[in-house]
Amino acid sequence: MPVGVAVLDDWGFDFEKAEPIENQRMTVLNATSLDVIAHETFADIKQQYGHAALTFHRVDLHHGLRDLATGPEGEHHSWGQPASLHCGNAVITIDCDRGTLELASGEVMKKDLLIIADGAHSDLYSQFTGEPDPIKRIGKSLYRILLNHAEVLSNPNTAHLLTSYPTAHKGFFSALDPVDGAYTITYPCRSQSPVLNVAIVHNTKPSPEASSNERAEKSWQSPASIAEVLGTIHNYHPDFKALISLGKDDDDIKIHHAMRRPPLKSFASGRALVIGDAAHLMMPTHAAGASMAIESAGVLEVLMRDVTADSPAEVIQERLKIFDRLRVPRCTAFQILSNEGWMSQAQPEVVAQIREQGFHGWLPGPDAGPWSAEFRKWYFNHDARAEAKQALRILKDEE
């Protein structure tokens, strides 16, 4: 999204190598009739907000971020030494107050700052909060499938699903089952060799293993087949079923079970900071999860850029307080709206939750659906790094 792309751009991210596709539309169809339920075009996002909305293949984004973190010093690495990655040696325990962590190898390390960024299924969340992890399934699951974009366009039964609308190859194309509530989201990624990313949100099917086994209940993914997916979307139009039938079982299709945690009051504890999905687990309603994480990383970079090994511990603590003040309200507002679903900002109890988390700014109106002009304004008209720089200037003036 533009707010995350702006951070990547400032960091010197190699967009050409990552091959993202510009997102310029959102279309939702009735899955049975293929009638249009909602349609938004936003090809002017870059002109309005300074950066485009981009969709990446996840592995390409990861590789680009890794290259930024570990690459040689230069224009975009002048604020510190390149990072060293140590894979295959899990962190077993952390002590937030002391800043220590113990690895699976038995090695114990002490750091000035611990950043917990181990995702939605964080193994360290309860050690950060000091309480049992409240994560739980919400009764929704997602099939994830990757399709060959060229095959979709060459198939006479499926090509029209992508070519019947303006900017057809550049955006979200979705279908909603009005009976069972299954909801399919598709979007293309990789500009040179496009693939179609497909996610199908549906009611979780009963599992004997999950009901009788606590470990199974907490598991977040399990294998699936194209036949199982087709059974779930039995109400869909034949052409949409044909689209899904282009998937292959040997592509390791998974069911990802959606989880939920209540919002955190703080992302900082002692010498530790929690960031990304580990901090604000959310449904993909507004496609905000990765963008919020990148925004937060950009704020952290601004706040910590002039902190050195010789800086007093109090300096880090002060910066973490600023991070908390800037990020908790915005991130948890998106977390709440994403988890509560479409146009949940119209529900007084949802607005009350958002206000309790410290967000007191303007919210989209009750009729503003995801990716509507009003929602885009709320989402994209924000410069997190500029906000952090201003907070630092105020802090230094007060000193």
QUIURRA-V149052 format. One record per run of one state. SS is the DSSP state (2 for helix, 1 for strand, 0 for the rest). FROM is the first residue (numbers start at 1). LEN is the number of residues. Records with the same first field share a line. If there is no record, write none. Layout:
SS: FROM-LEN / FROM-LEN
//
This chain:
0: 1-1 / 12-3 / 19-2 / 23-2 / 31-5 / 42-3 / 50-4 / 56-2 / 71-20 / 96-4 / 104-4 / 111-3 / 117-8 / 130-6 / 155-4 / 164-8 / 177-6 / 190-5 / 204-4 / 213-1 / 219-2 / 224-2 / 233-5 / 246-3 / 252-2 / 261-7 / 270-2 / 275-1 / 279-5 / 287-2 / 305-8 / 341-3 / 347-1 / 357-16 / 381-3 / 399-1
2: 2-10 / 15-4 / 45-5 / 58-13 / 125-5 / 149-6 / 159-5 / 208-5 / 214-5 / 226-7 / 238-8 / 249-3 / 276-3 / 284-3 / 289-16 / 313-28 / 344-3 / 348-9 / 373-8 / 384-15
1: 21-2 / 25-6 / 36-6 / 54-2 / 91-5 / 100-4 / 108-3 / 114-3 / 136-13 / 172-5 / 183-7 / 195-9 / 221-3 / 254-7 / 268-2 / 272-3
//
